[in-house]
């Protein structure tokens, strides 16, 4: 799992502000199919938003921690029902400060 400094976290929050959620966690919660799509999205985009829908019984912070652990990503932010995740790709698109 990637560790971020405060400065890097603020930088990524700024970049993630305008993103739309690309992965939705619903009442089935975290499934292998969801983890596959999460992994693909992180590989392509590096920084993604995940939306925790109303039907999900897990706590949003638990979902964030589980997704980060399973994908090797860093949780940048949990705001409301939205989780911002970052994982650097092999060919980095985002240069961290």
Biopython code that builds the backbone (N, CA, C, O; Angstrom):
import numpy as np
from Bio.PDB.StructureBuilder import StructureBuilder

atoms = [
    (1, "UNK", "N", (0.842, -1.186, 0.000)),
    (1, "UNK", "CA", (0.000, 0.000, 0.000)),
    (1, "UNK", "C", (0.889, 1.252, 0.000)),
    (1, "UNK", "O", (1.886, 1.331, 0.718)),
    (2, "UNK", "N", (0.508, 2.189, -0.798)),
    (2, "UNK", "CA", (1.261, 3.426, -0.933)),
    (2, "UNK", "C", (0.975, 4.362, 0.238)),
    (2, "UNK", "O", (-0.181, 4.562, 0.611)),
    (3, "UNK", "N", (2.028, 4.932, 0.815)),
    (3, "UNK", "CA", (1.858, 5.934, 1.873)),
    (3, "UNK", "C", (2.035, 7.318, 1.267)),
    (3, "UNK", "O", (2.959, 7.551, 0.488)),
    (4, "UNK", "N", (1.148, 8.227, 1.628)),
    (4, "UNK", "CA", (1.208, 9.582, 1.082)),
    (4, "UNK", "C", (1.564, 10.588, 2.165)),
    (4, "UNK", "O", (1.166, 10.440, 3.320)),
    (5, "UNK", "N", (2.314, 11.606, 1.783)),
    (5, "UNK", "CA", (2.591, 12.700, 2.706)),
    (5, "UNK", "C", (1.383, 13.640, 2.693)),
    (5, "UNK", "O", (0.511, 13.519, 1.832)),
    (6, "UNK", "N", (1.333, 14.562, 3.629)),
    (6, "UNK", "CA", (0.231, 15.523, 3.686)),
    (6, "UNK", "C", (0.139, 16.352, 2.416)),
    (6, "UNK", "O", (-0.949, 16.620, 1.907)),
    (7, "UNK", "N", (1.302, 16.753, 1.912)),
    (7, "UNK", "CA", (1.348, 17.573, 0.699)),
    (7, "UNK", "C", (0.823, 16.783, -0.504)),
    (7, "UNK", "O", (0.065, 17.313, -1.316)),
    (8, "UNK", "N", (1.228, 15.521, -0.612)),
    (8, "UNK", "CA", (0.759, 14.674, -1.707)),
    (8, "UNK", "C", (-0.744, 14.442, -1.612)),
    (8, "UNK", "O", (-1.445, 14.462, -2.623)),
    (9, "UNK", "N", (-1.237, 14.223, -0.391)),
    (9, "UNK", "CA", (-2.674, 14.019, -0.178)),
    (9, "UNK", "C", (-3.482, 15.227, -0.621)),
    (9, "UNK", "O", (-4.507, 15.080, -1.287)),
    (10, "UNK", "N", (-3.027, 16.418, -0.255)),
    (10, "UNK", "CA", (-3.723, 17.650, -0.660)),
    (10, "UNK", "C", (-3.705, 17.824, -2.176)),
    (10, "UNK", "O", (-4.703, 18.225, -2.775)),
    (11, "UNK", "N", (-2.564, 17.518, -2.791)),
    (11, "UNK", "CA", (-2.421, 17.611, -4.237)),
    (11, "UNK", "C", (-3.415, 16.674, -4.936)),
    (11, "UNK", "O", (-4.088, 17.070, -5.888)),
    (12, "UNK", "N", (-3.498, 15.416, -4.448)),
    (12, "UNK", "CA", (-4.398, 14.426, -5.049)),
    (12, "UNK", "C", (-5.870, 14.778, -4.820)),
    (12, "UNK", "O", (-6.704, 14.552, -5.696)),
    (13, "UNK", "N", (-6.191, 15.329, -3.648)),
    (13, "UNK", "CA", (-7.571, 15.763, -3.381)),
    (13, "UNK", "C", (-7.991, 16.819, -4.394)),
    (13, "UNK", "O", (-9.117, 16.810, -4.890)),
    (14, "UNK", "N", (-7.070, 17.727, -4.692)),
    (14, "UNK", "CA", (-7.344, 18.766, -5.682)),
    (14, "UNK", "C", (-7.598, 18.178, -7.058)),
    (14, "UNK", "O", (-8.510, 18.607, -7.764)),
    (15, "UNK", "N", (-6.788, 17.195, -7.439)),
    (15, "UNK", "CA", (-6.968, 16.547, -8.740)),
    (15, "UNK", "C", (-8.260, 15.729, -8.785)),
    (15, "UNK", "O", (-8.926, 15.661, -9.818)),
    (16, "UNK", "N", (-8.601, 15.118, -7.667)),
    (16, "UNK", "CA", (-9.764, 14.230, -7.625)),
    (16, "UNK", "C", (-11.092, 14.944, -7.498)),
    (16, "UNK", "O", (-12.147, 14.341, -7.692)),
    (17, "UNK", "N", (-11.046, 16.230, -7.173)),
    (17, "UNK", "CA", (-12.280, 16.980, -6.928)),
    (17, "UNK", "C", (-13.271, 16.890, -8.085)),
    (17, "UNK", "O", (-14.471, 16.745, -7.853)),
    (18, "UNK", "N", (-12.791, 16.973, -9.320)),
    (18, "UNK", "CA", (-13.672, 17.021, -10.488)),
    (18, "UNK", "C", (-13.966, 15.640, -11.083)),
    (18, "UNK", "O", (-14.708, 15.539, -12.060)),
    (19, "UNK", "N", (-13.404, 14.592, -10.515)),
    (19, "UNK", "CA", (-13.631, 13.257, -11.058)),
    (19, "UNK", "C", (-15.035, 12.753, -10.738)),
    (19, "UNK", "O", (-15.633, 13.132, -9.731)),
    (20, "UNK", "N", (-15.545, 11.896, -11.613)),
    (20, "UNK", "CA", (-16.806, 11.203, -11.348)),
    (20, "UNK", "C", (-16.481, 9.801, -10.851)),
    (20, "UNK", "O", (-15.459, 9.231, -11.235)),
    (21, "UNK", "N", (-17.344, 9.231, -9.993)),
    (21, "UNK", "CA", (-17.089, 7.866, -9.510)),
    (21, "UNK", "C", (-17.081, 6.866, -10.668)),
    (21, "UNK", "O", (-17.961, 6.901, -11.528)),
    (22, "UNK", "N", (-16.085, 5.974, -10.687)),
    (22, "UNK", "CA", (-16.003, 4.967, -11.739)),
    (22, "UNK", "C", (-16.331, 3.570, -11.222)),
    (22, "UNK", "O", (-16.594, 2.665, -12.013)),
    (23, "UNK", "N", (-16.319, 3.386, -9.906)),
    (23, "UNK", "CA", (-16.657, 2.096, -9.295)),
    (23, "UNK", "C", (-17.718, 2.348, -8.242)),
    (23, "UNK", "O", (-17.612, 3.286, -7.453)),
    (24, "UNK", "N", (-18.749, 1.500, -8.232)),
    (24, "UNK", "CA", (-19.838, 1.628, -7.260)),
    (24, "UNK", "C", (-19.854, 0.400, -6.345)),
    (24, "UNK", "O", (-19.802, -0.733, -6.825)),
    (25, "UNK", "N", (-19.924, 0.624, -5.032)),
    (25, "UNK", "CA", (-20.045, -0.462, -4.067)),
    (25, "UNK", "C", (-21.498, -0.480, -3.621)),
    (25, "UNK", "O", (-21.965, 0.455, -2.971)),
    (26, "UNK", "N", (-22.214, -1.546, -3.971)),
    (26, "UNK", "CA", (-23.641, -1.636, -3.664)),
    (26, "UNK", "C", (-23.928, -2.627, -2.560)),
    (26, "UNK", "O", (-23.082, -2.880, -1.703)),
    (27, "UNK", "N", (-25.127, -3.188, -2.584)),
    (27, "UNK", "CA", (-25.527, -4.089, -1.491)),
    (27, "UNK", "C", (-24.772, -5.417, -1.508)),
    (27, "UNK", "O", (-24.734, -6.110, -0.492)),
    (28, "UNK", "N", (-24.163, -5.790, -2.652)),
    (28, "UNK", "CA", (-23.345, -7.011, -2.686)),
    (28, "UNK", "C", (-22.002, -6.776, -2.013)),
    (28, "UNK", "O", (-21.252, -7.717, -1.754)),
    (29, "UNK", "N", (-21.705, -5.513, -1.733)),
    (29, "UNK", "CA", (-20.461, -5.086, -1.104)),
    (29, "UNK", "C", (-19.246, -5.412, -1.960)),
    (29, "UNK", "O", (-19.303, -5.260, -3.180)),
    (30, "UNK", "N", (-18.158, -5.851, -1.359)),
    (30, "UNK", "CA", (-16.911, -6.042, -2.100)),
    (30, "UNK", "C", (-16.839, -7.467, -2.632)),
    (30, "UNK", "O", (-16.646, -8.418, -1.874)),
    (31, "UNK", "N", (-16.997, -7.601, -3.952)),
    (31, "UNK", "CA", (-16.980, -8.911, -4.615)),
    (31, "UNK", "C", (-15.711, -9.023, -5.458)),
    (31, "UNK", "O", (-15.054, -8.017, -5.724)),
    (32, "UNK", "N", (-15.361, -10.247, -5.881)),
    (32, "UNK", "CA", (-14.199, -10.391, -6.778)),
    (32, "UNK", "C", (-14.355, -9.572, -8.075)),
    (32, "UNK", "O", (-13.378, -9.017, -8.578)),
    (33, "UNK", "N", (-15.573, -9.502, -8.607)),
    (33, "UNK", "CA", (-15.811, -8.724, -9.829)),
    (33, "UNK", "C", (-15.559, -7.235, -9.578)),
    (33, "UNK", "O", (-14.997, -6.542, -10.427)),
    (34, "UNK", "N", (-15.979, -6.753, -8.409)),
    (34, "UNK", "CA", (-15.755, -5.348, -8.063)),
    (34, "UNK", "C", (-14.259, -5.071, -7.925)),
    (34, "UNK", "O", (-13.773, -4.035, -8.379)),
    (35, "UNK", "N", (-13.534, -5.990, -7.305)),
    (35, "UNK", "CA", (-12.085, -5.815, -7.141)),
    (35, "UNK", "C", (-11.370, -5.819, -8.496)),
    (35, "UNK", "O", (-10.390, -5.099, -8.688)),
    (36, "UNK", "N", (-11.867, -6.632, -9.434)),
    (36, "UNK", "CA", (-11.292, -6.669, -10.778)),
    (36, "UNK", "C", (-11.494, -5.331, -11.477)),
    (36, "UNK", "O", (-10.556, -4.789, -12.061)),
    (37, "UNK", "N", (-12.709, -4.796, -11.421)),
    (37, "UNK", "CA", (-12.971, -3.512, -12.081)),
    (37, "UNK", "C", (-12.208, -2.375, -11.380)),
    (37, "UNK", "O", (-11.761, -1.435, -12.036)),
    (38, "UNK", "N", (-12.060, -2.462, -10.060)),
    (38, "UNK", "CA", (-11.279, -1.478, -9.307)),
    (38, "UNK", "C", (-9.818, -1.503, -9.764)),
    (38, "UNK", "O", (-9.211, -0.456, -9.986)),
    (39, "UNK", "N", (-9.266, -2.700, -9.901)),
    (39, "UNK", "CA", (-7.882, -2.857, -10.322)),
    (39, "UNK", "C", (-7.673, -2.288, -11.727)),
    (39, "UNK", "O", (-6.684, -1.600, -11.981)),
    (40, "UNK", "N", (-8.612, -2.579, -12.642)),
    (40, "UNK", "CA", (-8.519, -2.059, -14.012)),
    (40, "UNK", "C", (-8.582, -0.533, -14.017)),
    (40, "UNK", "O", (-7.809, 0.122, -14.716)),
    (41, "UNK", "N", (-9.509, 0.031, -13.232)),
    (41, "UNK", "CA", (-9.671, 1.487, -13.182)),
    (41, "UNK", "C", (-8.414, 2.158, -12.629)),
    (41, "UNK", "O", (-7.984, 3.189, -13.146)),
    (42, "UNK", "N", (-7.825, 1.578, -11.583)),
    (42, "UNK", "CA", (-6.601, 2.145, -10.999)),
    (42, "UNK", "C", (-5.423, 2.044, -11.965)),
    (42, "UNK", "O", (-4.586, 2.944, -12.027)),
    (43, "UNK", "N", (-5.362, 0.949, -12.717)),
    (43, "UNK", "CA", (-4.287, 0.770, -13.688)),
    (43, "UNK", "C", (-4.370, 1.836, -14.771)),
    (43, "UNK", "O", (-3.349, 2.378, -15.196)),
    (44, "UNK", "N", (-5.579, 2.134, -15.215)),
    (44, "UNK", "CA", (-5.769, 3.115, -16.289)),
    (44, "UNK", "C", (-5.647, 4.550, -15.781)),
    (44, "UNK", "O", (-4.976, 5.372, -16.406)),
    (45, "UNK", "N", (-6.291, 4.859, -14.650)),
    (45, "UNK", "CA", (-6.410, 6.253, -14.206)),
    (45, "UNK", "C", (-5.488, 6.679, -13.065)),
    (45, "UNK", "O", (-5.225, 7.871, -12.905)),
    (46, "UNK", "N", (-4.993, 5.734, -12.272)),
    (46, "UNK", "CA", (-4.180, 6.009, -11.071)),
    (46, "UNK", "C", (-4.992, 6.607, -9.918)),
    (46, "UNK", "O", (-4.862, 6.158, -8.780)),
    (47, "UNK", "N", (-5.823, 7.609, -10.197)),
    (47, "UNK", "CA", (-6.618, 8.280, -9.162)),
    (47, "UNK", "C", (-8.083, 8.114, -9.525)),
    (47, "UNK", "O", (-8.519, 8.575, -10.580)),
    (48, "UNK", "N", (-8.855, 7.449, -8.647)),
    (48, "UNK", "CA", (-10.268, 7.208, -8.966)),
    (48, "UNK", "C", (-11.165, 7.495, -7.763)),
    (48, "UNK", "O", (-10.728, 7.492, -6.612)),
    (49, "UNK", "N", (-12.427, 7.740, -8.076)),
    (49, "UNK", "CA", (-13.439, 7.880, -7.039)),
    (49, "UNK", "C", (-14.286, 6.616, -7.011)),
    (49, "UNK", "O", (-14.631, 6.055, -8.051)),
    (50, "UNK", "N", (-14.613, 6.181, -5.800)),
    (50, "UNK", "CA", (-15.495, 5.033, -5.592)),
    (50, "UNK", "C", (-16.694, 5.534, -4.814)),
    (50, "UNK", "O", (-16.538, 6.238, -3.817)),
    (51, "UNK", "N", (-17.895, 5.176, -5.259)),
    (51, "UNK", "CA", (-19.120, 5.599, -4.581)),
    (51, "UNK", "C", (-19.672, 4.422, -3.780)),
    (51, "UNK", "O", (-19.863, 3.333, -4.321)),
    (52, "UNK", "N", (-19.927, 4.642, -2.494)),
    (52, "UNK", "CA", (-20.567, 3.640, -1.640)),
    (52, "UNK", "C", (-22.061, 3.951, -1.668)),
    (52, "UNK", "O", (-22.496, 4.984, -1.161)),
    (53, "UNK", "N", (-22.842, 3.049, -2.263)),
    (53, "UNK", "CA", (-24.270, 3.302, -2.423)),
    (53, "UNK", "C", (-25.047, 3.017, -1.140)),
    (53, "UNK", "O", (-24.551, 2.371, -0.216)),
    (54, "UNK", "N", (-26.285, 3.522, -1.113)),
    (54, "UNK", "CA", (-27.140, 3.411, 0.076)),
    (54, "UNK", "C", (-27.304, 1.974, 0.571)),
    (54, "UNK", "O", (-27.354, 1.742, 1.779)),
    (55, "UNK", "N", (-27.390, 1.002, -0.351)),
    (55, "UNK", "CA", (-27.665, -0.386, 0.025)),
    (55, "UNK", "C", (-26.516, -1.096, 0.715)),
    (55, "UNK", "O", (-26.709, -2.179, 1.267)),
    (56, "UNK", "N", (-25.334, -0.518, 0.698)),
    (56, "UNK", "CA", (-24.155, -1.152, 1.292)),
    (56, "UNK", "C", (-24.236, -1.076, 2.817)),
    (56, "UNK", "O", (-24.386, 0.003, 3.391)),
    (57, "UNK", "N", (-24.132, -2.253, 3.467)),
    (57, "UNK", "CA", (-24.243, -2.288, 4.927)),
    (57, "UNK", "C", (-22.918, -2.023, 5.644)),
    (57, "UNK", "O", (-22.904, -1.640, 6.814)),
    (58, "UNK", "N", (-21.816, -2.229, 4.939)),
    (58, "UNK", "CA", (-20.495, -1.975, 5.544)),
    (58, "UNK", "C", (-20.291, -0.483, 5.771)),
    (58, "UNK", "O", (-20.824, 0.348, 5.036)),
    (59, "UNK", "N", (-19.519, -0.157, 6.789)),
    (59, "UNK", "CA", (-19.157, 1.238, 7.048)),
    (59, "UNK", "C", (-18.249, 1.730, 5.924)),
    (59, "UNK", "O", (-17.404, 0.983, 5.432)),
    (60, "UNK", "N", (-18.423, 2.976, 5.522)),
    (60, "UNK", "CA", (-17.665, 3.517, 4.380)),
    (60, "UNK", "C", (-16.163, 3.491, 4.614)),
    (60, "UNK", "O", (-15.391, 3.294, 3.676)),
    (61, "UNK", "N", (-15.741, 3.689, 5.870)),
    (61, "UNK", "CA", (-14.300, 3.665, 6.176)),
    (61, "UNK", "C", (-13.758, 2.234, 6.100)),
    (61, "UNK", "O", (-12.615, 2.016, 5.699)),
    (62, "UNK", "N", (-14.595, 1.256, 6.492)),
    (62, "UNK", "CA", (-14.199, -0.154, 6.358)),
    (62, "UNK", "C", (-14.056, -0.515, 4.886)),
    (62, "UNK", "O", (-13.114, -1.205, 4.497)),
    (63, "UNK", "N", (-15.000, -0.043, 4.068)),
    (63, "UNK", "CA", (-14.950, -0.294, 2.624)),
    (63, "UNK", "C", (-13.673, 0.299, 2.051)),
    (63, "UNK", "O", (-12.978, -0.361, 1.278)),
    (64, "UNK", "N", (-13.356, 1.532, 2.417)),
    (64, "UNK", "CA", (-12.148, 2.209, 1.924)),
    (64, "UNK", "C", (-10.893, 1.421, 2.295)),
    (64, "UNK", "O", (-10.018, 1.206, 1.456)),
    (65, "UNK", "N", (-10.808, 0.992, 3.555)),
    (65, "UNK", "CA", (-9.634, 0.242, 4.025)),
    (65, "UNK", "C", (-9.511, -1.097, 3.288)),
    (65, "UNK", "O", (-8.413, -1.504, 2.907)),
    (66, "UNK", "N", (-10.639, -1.772, 3.095)),
    (66, "UNK", "CA", (-10.632, -3.068, 2.417)),
    (66, "UNK", "C", (-10.226, -2.915, 0.952)),
    (66, "UNK", "O", (-9.411, -3.689, 0.451)),
    (67, "UNK", "N", (-10.787, -1.926, 0.269)),
    (67, "UNK", "CA", (-10.443, -1.697, -1.139)),
    (67, "UNK", "C", (-8.966, -1.341, -1.282)),
    (67, "UNK", "O", (-8.295, -1.821, -2.196)),
    (68, "UNK", "N", (-8.461, -0.503, -0.382)),
    (68, "UNK", "CA", (-7.046, -0.107, -0.425)),
    (68, "UNK", "C", (-6.149, -1.317, -0.208)),
    (68, "UNK", "O", (-5.155, -1.495, -0.911)),
    (69, "UNK", "N", (-6.505, -2.150, 0.770)),
    (69, "UNK", "CA", (-5.705, -3.333, 1.084)),
    (69, "UNK", "C", (-5.690, -4.303, -0.094)),
    (69, "UNK", "O", (-4.635, -4.813, -0.472)),
    (70, "UNK", "N", (-6.852, -4.554, -0.666)),
    (70, "UNK", "CA", (-6.976, -5.528, -1.755)),
    (70, "UNK", "C", (-6.336, -5.047, -3.054)),
    (70, "UNK", "O", (-5.872, -5.860, -3.854)),
    (71, "UNK", "N", (-6.307, -3.731, -3.270)),
    (71, "UNK", "CA", (-5.797, -3.206, -4.547)),
    (71, "UNK", "C", (-4.381, -2.654, -4.438)),
    (71, "UNK", "O", (-3.754, -2.356, -5.455)),
    (72, "UNK", "N", (-3.873, -2.515, -3.220)),
    (72, "UNK", "CA", (-2.545, -1.934, -3.039)),
    (72, "UNK", "C", (-2.541, -0.423, -3.246)),
    (72, "UNK", "O", (-1.500, 0.170, -3.527)),
    (73, "UNK", "N", (-3.704, 0.191, -3.106)),
    (73, "UNK", "CA", (-3.839, 1.637, -3.308)),
    (73, "UNK", "C", (-3.793, 2.362, -1.968)),
    (73, "UNK", "O", (-3.843, 1.743, -0.905)),
    (74, "UNK", "N", (-3.699, 3.673, -2.043)),
    (74, "UNK", "CA", (-3.747, 4.508, -0.847)),
    (74, "UNK", "C", (-5.094, 5.216, -0.810)),
    (74, "UNK", "O", (-5.588, 5.686, -1.834)),
    (75, "UNK", "N", (-5.688, 5.286, 0.393)),
    (75, "UNK", "CA", (-6.919, 6.048, 0.561)),
    (75, "UNK", "C", (-6.509, 7.511, 0.700)),
    (75, "UNK", "O", (-5.848, 7.897, 1.664)),
    (76, "UNK", "N", (-6.913, 8.317, -0.278)),
    (76, "UNK", "CA", (-6.586, 9.738, -0.239)),
    (76, "UNK", "C", (-7.600, 10.454, 0.635)),
    (76, "UNK", "O", (-7.244, 11.318, 1.436)),
    (77, "UNK", "N", (-8.887, 10.084, 0.473)),
    (77, "UNK", "CA", (-9.947, 10.790, 1.186)),
    (77, "UNK", "C", (-11.204, 9.930, 1.241)),
    (77, "UNK", "O", (-11.507, 9.192, 0.304)),
    (78, "UNK", "N", (-11.933, 10.037, 2.355)),
    (78, "UNK", "CA", (-13.278, 9.491, 2.462)),
    (78, "UNK", "C", (-14.158, 10.678, 2.818)),
    (78, "UNK", "O", (-14.063, 11.229, 3.914)),
    (79, "UNK", "N", (-15.013, 11.064, 1.883)),
    (79, "UNK", "CA", (-15.860, 12.237, 2.074)),
    (79, "UNK", "C", (-17.291, 11.831, 1.775)),
    (79, "UNK", "O", (-17.640, 11.545, 0.629)),
    (80, "UNK", "N", (-18.114, 11.808, 2.808)),
    (80, "UNK", "CA", (-19.488, 11.334, 2.616)),
    (80, "UNK", "C", (-19.456, 9.883, 2.191)),
    (80, "UNK", "O", (-18.839, 9.050, 2.856)),
    (81, "UNK", "N", (-20.116, 9.575, 1.088)),
    (81, "UNK", "CA", (-20.134, 8.211, 0.576)),
    (81, "UNK", "C", (-19.159, 8.029, -0.584)),
    (81, "UNK", "O", (-19.266, 7.065, -1.343)),
    (82, "UNK", "N", (-18.214, 8.949, -0.719)),
    (82, "UNK", "CA", (-17.249, 8.892, -1.812)),
    (82, "UNK", "C", (-15.850, 8.642, -1.264)),
    (82, "UNK", "O", (-15.419, 9.267, -0.296)),
    (83, "UNK", "N", (-15.154, 7.710, -1.910)),
    (83, "UNK", "CA", (-13.793, 7.345, -1.517)),
    (83, "UNK", "C", (-12.866, 7.706, -2.676)),
    (83, "UNK", "O", (-13.157, 7.393, -3.830)),
    (84, "UNK", "N", (-11.765, 8.357, -2.371)),
    (84, "UNK", "CA", (-10.772, 8.695, -3.387)),
    (84, "UNK", "C", (-9.559, 7.797, -3.165)),
    (84, "UNK", "O", (-8.958, 7.816, -2.090)),
    (85, "UNK", "N", (-9.196, 7.006, -4.188)),
    (85, "UNK", "CA", (-8.083, 6.068, -4.091)),
    (85, "UNK", "C", (-6.998, 6.428, -5.105)),
    (85, "UNK", "O", (-7.289, 6.896, -6.206)),
    (86, "UNK", "N", (-5.748, 6.203, -4.716)),
    (86, "UNK", "CA", (-4.614, 6.466, -5.607)),
    (86, "UNK", "C", (-3.655, 5.287, -5.583)),
    (86, "UNK", "O", (-3.283, 4.785, -4.523)),
    (87, "UNK", "N", (-3.266, 4.859, -6.774)),
    (87, "UNK", "CA", (-2.213, 3.843, -6.904)),
    (87, "UNK", "C", (-1.377, 4.196, -8.127)),
    (87, "UNK", "O", (-1.909, 4.245, -9.236)),
    (88, "UNK", "N", (-0.076, 4.445, -7.952)),
    (88, "UNK", "CA", (0.753, 4.808, -9.106)),
    (88, "UNK", "C", (0.824, 3.666, -10.116)),
    (88, "UNK", "O", (0.936, 2.497, -9.744)),
    (89, "UNK", "N", (0.756, 4.021, -11.394)),
    (89, "UNK", "CA", (0.867, 3.031, -12.467)),
    (89, "UNK", "C", (2.334, 2.827, -12.809)),
    (89, "UNK", "O", (3.197, 3.566, -12.334)),
    (90, "UNK", "N", (2.619, 1.814, -13.644)),
    (90, "UNK", "CA", (4.002, 1.574, -14.067)),
    (90, "UNK", "C", (4.529, 2.802, -14.800)),
    (90, "UNK", "O", (5.637, 3.269, -14.536)),
    (91, "UNK", "N", (3.708, 3.327, -15.741)),
    (91, "UNK", "CA", (4.054, 4.571, -16.423)),
    (91, "UNK", "C", (3.207, 5.664, -15.795)),
    (91, "UNK", "O", (2.040, 5.838, -16.145)),
    (92, "UNK", "N", (3.796, 6.389, -14.875)),
    (92, "UNK", "CA", (3.036, 7.362, -14.086)),
    (92, "UNK", "C", (2.496, 8.503, -14.942)),
    (92, "UNK", "O", (3.205, 9.069, -15.773)),
    (93, "UNK", "N", (1.212, 8.828, -14.717)),
    (93, "UNK", "CA", (0.579, 9.958, -15.368)),
    (93, "UNK", "C", (0.582, 11.154, -14.412)),
    (93, "UNK", "O", (0.641, 12.306, -14.842)),
    (94, "UNK", "N", (0.517, 10.861, -13.104)),
    (94, "UNK", "CA", (0.454, 11.892, -12.082)),
    (94, "UNK", "C", (1.813, 11.965, -11.392)),
    (94, "UNK", "O", (2.282, 10.984, -10.815)),
    (95, "UNK", "N", (2.437, 13.139, -11.458)),
    (95, "UNK", "CA", (3.699, 13.350, -10.754)),
    (95, "UNK", "C", (3.402, 13.984, -9.399)),
    (95, "UNK", "O", (2.926, 15.118, -9.336)),
    (96, "UNK", "N", (3.673, 13.277, -8.340)),
    (96, "UNK", "CA", (3.411, 13.779, -6.990)),
    (96, "UNK", "C", (4.472, 14.794, -6.578)),
    (96, "UNK", "O", (5.641, 14.665, -6.941)),
    (97, "UNK", "N", (4.050, 15.813, -5.810)),
    (97, "UNK", "CA", (5.026, 16.810, -5.315)),
    (97, "UNK", "C", (5.962, 16.187, -4.287)),
    (97, "UNK", "O", (6.844, 16.868, -3.763)),
]
sb = StructureBuilder()
sb.init_structure("model")
sb.init_model(0)
sb.init_chain("A")
sb.init_seg("    ")
for serial, (resi, resn, name, xyz) in enumerate(atoms, 1):
    if name == "N":
        sb.init_residue(resn, " ", resi, " ")
    sb.init_atom(name, np.array(xyz, "f"), 0.0, 1.0, " ", f" {name:<3s}", serial, name[0])
structure = sb.get_structure()
